[in-house]
């Protein structure tokens, strides 16, 4: 039986460990941070699940499969981990990113509709839409409870026979040193998020600080939304944390993922309130609710890093703020890659990368 070590029990690592175990591998999953530790990349409360990715058929197709997988997880555990309440994209140009995304989704038979802004505004109290040309609506997209999804997936992995080890791991070829103990696998996958650049040289990954903000508004049941041109996104109140309104503009690079999470920057709150004042003016003065200091591990083109850096040793990272939603489908893809059944797509290699927008919710630099 093949022995695989997966380092990092965020949603990517946990999902991969689960798929590998279910496919007959013996799997060890290593994680050093507790599930509620705010430094964990998968510790946030929510993530959007959407298929629109500009002109990319690859990511749209994978995200749509992941959407089906999230629904299957709901059924499997008898809990609403994924909330399919829809996602709306506010488009300012009549032929912009939203329209190009819609063309791809329709070609792939992924449900979507282009709405008149006034029609879309009926979903949100007092929404201003005078600056919009169109709205792309994905009715079967929605929001996943991120931290809970990671907990549940890790639990399922353990039920499937995965051995979970708590400790700090460092690479040593195909060996993994965990607090001085040597673990050896036929294959090792490093899925450590923002810690990867500190473990391996030459990765095209920068770590940026990303503050998230919720406001104490009781809107529930409304679709999530993205404003690509403004690099803003959010959703209604889920779990009593308030309405999420957050900027997806990249923070300064060089953020240390070990940094204490003492509170968000004043500029982050100001940017979020500026967006509220423009789009949802009745909420402009609403008190802050939940806030979190997170990090992105970003690549210039928002394409991930999936590469075998030496025989049997893989690096998996660069989720670039749009990776969480793909996790269950990506795990299936990676399981096939590790089995030698599928060649890894060259887009994920260590080649030089240009700065390109289009895959994330962030159209503004």
Secondary structure, 3 states (H helix, E strand, C coil): CCEEEEECCCHHHHHHHHHHHHCCCEEEEEECCCCCCCCCCCCCCEEEECCCCCCCHHHHHHHHHHHHHHHHHHHHHCCCCEECCCEEEEECCCCCHHHHHHHHHHHCCCCCEEECHHHHHCCCCCCCCCCCCEEEEECCCEEEEHHHHHHHHHHHHHHCCCEEEECCEEEECCEEEECCEEEECCEEEECCHHHHHHHCCCCCCEEEEEEEEEECCCCCCCCEEEEHHHCEEEECCCCCCCEEEEECCCCCECCCCCCCCCCCCHHHHHHHHHHHHHHCHHHCCCCEEEEEEEEEEECCCCCCEEEEEECCEEEEECCCCCCHHHHHHHHHHHHHHHCCCCCCCHHHCCCCCCCCCCCCCCCCC
